[in-house]
């Protein structure tokens, strides 16, 4: 069975959504921990690759943003990867501070309970968002 060039070749051929976005997962390069997921448009991806700082596109605010621009918690991109069918980006980063805007190291700080209805905390808050994001 011959696999498509997109899946086995070396040409970058990303599959963006109809809205021009692609999901990006951010992983701590030293620990392997998944820190967050956000969306990127072409401009955010190009800036990320060129500047080595994670940049994203906010669907709710309809604007581009650079991780750490308000908090100082910059994510230095060491390596960018794509999944097998090039519809997800993996940013392997050195994080200069916590990733989550509500005060946790990772945005994945809660686990689903066995009942499938409730959540439990799987991590401790590491900073007070009111102190970092003075509104």
ABEGO torsion letter per residue (X at the ends): XBBBAAAABABBBBBBBAAGBBBBBBBBAAAGBBABBBBBBAAAAAAAAAAGBBBBBBAAAGBBBBBGAAAGBBBBBABBBBBAAGABBBBBBBBBEBABAAGBABABABBBBAAGABBBBABBBABBAAAABBX
